């Protein structure tokens, strides 16, 4: 009996546990967050401060990408076509100040400004007002991983309405995990529950 138990313990010890993703994983192959509704978002680092977020849905025709400065200020977005970020319907956003002059993501931070949007040909298509608000420090658990976090909200205001999104910002990773969305000026009407997080290079 002791031999059998010993064998079990050895087998357990020999089974590698997947580590919780770190910033190094973002800088390598990326980090994937899966949600209860079977969607998943892959975060990768495009340069020192731009995070690309690719949202994958059960219907691939709905897939889209967003590039966000510091993971929270959107600077470009578009659809995914054949697994690649499409430039045909891409919209880029120009901020009223240079990106390095935008506030760092810190607790109780607020910022708002008017963004100018351009299509893939460089033609101006729209002006929108973006408001970003960061809440207090907290912790968030995704799957078996617990991180320091801050609540975060973005709200876009257009001439004909608006929309908002709620996130949990993970400063150690530099990513914002969306947990809700709704019309502008209100609270989320749809909620998204993240259930797992892993480095893209790890086996599931």
Buried (B, 14 or more C-beta within 10 A) or exposed (E): EEEEEEEEEEEEEEEEEBEBBBBEBBEBEBBBBBBEEEBBBBBBBEEEBBBBBBBBBEEEEEBBBBBBBBBBBBBBBBBBBEEEBBBEEBBBBBBEEEEEEBBEBEEEBEBEBEBBBBBBEEEEEEEBBBBBBBBEEEEBEBBEBEBEBBBBBBBBBEEEEBBBBBBBBBBEBBBBBBBBBBEBEEEBEEEBEBEBBBBBEBEE
